[in-house]
Amino acid sequence: DWELELKLEKFKILNNSEYTRGSEKPSEGLFKFEIFDEFNSNPDPENYQINTINFLLNPDNQSKVLTSLWKYSRDIIYPHYKTFMWESEYPECYPQLTKVEDLNKLYGINRIVIKRIGHEDFAYYIFDCSSCLDFEHGITVTLYKDTVIDHGEDWDDKKVCEHKGIDYESYHEKAVKDYNHKELILTKPHPKYGKLKPWQ
């Protein structure tokens, strides 16, 4: 399946019931995953996408991801938001981040998106979060393994391409062509599962 629910025990602090619109069982550490499928006939997720899911299932890796997210939130996200949303006016939007566990005051993960772009056998992925920093729109955080790459509301992949070492304009142009080309392809359910992929 391209949508599934998996248990990530160490991530339970990011299943804040005050914010989260994801799993119906946040206290059990269950998270909704959505895998963006490649525009091809492979009926299963690509190997680099499976590698990333397996990476996230490892408790040691979960701890590394949390530490990276904590530092990035404290050092990058907070200073960015404070340039246009003053802490003195909105103190409730800036909970103290003195330790990793304080992330539960800031984020609630609604879903984890496994992207269709990868690097060295691992996919980039996104935490789609509700947050007190932006109650209306929430925040997306893009990661590669245990490194935070970007944050924001849009998913334009500019920072992903920078991390991957490729030209964004060329990547974007190809992505648009691939998306438009799929509309011209006659598809039928794959015999392995008897159903179409999401893009089909």
JOKAPE-V662165 format. One record per pair of residues at least 24 apart in sequence whose C-alpha atoms are under 7 Angstrom apart, sorted by the first residue. I is the first residue (numbers start at 1). J is the second residue. D is the distance in whole Angstrom. If there is no record, write none. Layout:
i-><I & I>
j-><J & J>
d-><D & D>
This chain:
i-><2 & 2 & 3 & 3 & 3 & 4 & 4 & 4 & 5 & 5 & 5 & 5 & 6 & 6 & 6 & 7 & 8 & 10 & 10 & 10 & 11 & 13 & 13 & 13 & 14 & 14 & 14 & 14 & 14 & 15 & 15 & 16 & 16 & 16 & 19 & 19 & 19 & 20 & 20 & 20 & 20 & 21 & 22 & 22 & 22 & 31 & 32 & 32 & 33 & 33 & 33 & 34 & 34 & 34 & 35 & 35 & 35 & 36 & 36 & 36 & 37 & 37 & 37 & 38 & 39 & 39 & 43 & 43 & 48 & 48 & 48 & 48 & 49 & 49 & 49 & 51 & 52 & 52 & 52 & 61 & 64 & 65 & 65 & 66 & 67 & 68 & 68 & 68 & 69 & 70 & 70 & 72 & 93 & 93 & 94 & 106 & 106 & 107 & 119>
j-><34 & 35 & 33 & 34 & 35 & 32 & 33 & 34 & 30 & 31 & 32 & 33 & 30 & 31 & 32 & 31 & 57 & 59 & 62 & 63 & 62 & 101 & 103 & 104 & 103 & 104 & 107 & 108 & 109 & 108 & 109 & 104 & 107 & 108 & 108 & 130 & 131 & 108 & 109 & 110 & 130 & 110 & 109 & 110 & 111 & 111 & 111 & 112 & 111 & 112 & 113 & 112 & 113 & 114 & 113 & 114 & 115 & 114 & 115 & 116 & 116 & 198 & 199 & 116 & 182 & 199 & 190 & 197 & 118 & 121 & 122 & 123 & 114 & 122 & 123 & 122 & 122 & 123 & 145 & 146 & 146 & 146 & 147 & 100 & 100 & 146 & 147 & 148 & 148 & 100 & 103 & 148 & 132 & 133 & 133 & 131 & 132 & 131 & 164>
d-><6 & 5 & 6 & 5 & 6 & 6 & 5 & 7 & 6 & 5 & 4 & 6 & 5 & 5 & 7 & 6 & 6 & 6 & 6 & 7 & 7 & 7 & 7 & 5 & 7 & 5 & 6 & 5 & 6 & 5 & 6 & 6 & 7 & 5 & 5 & 5 & 6 & 5 & 6 & 5 & 6 & 5 & 7 & 4 & 6 & 6 & 5 & 6 & 6 & 5 & 6 & 6 & 5 & 6 & 6 & 5 & 7 & 6 & 5 & 6 & 6 & 7 & 7 & 6 & 7 & 7 & 7 & 7 & 7 & 5 & 4 & 5 & 7 & 6 & 5 & 6 & 5 & 6 & 7 & 7 & 6 & 4 & 7 & 7 & 6 & 7 & 6 & 7 & 6 & 6 & 7 & 7 & 5 & 5 & 7 & 6 & 6 & 5 & 6>
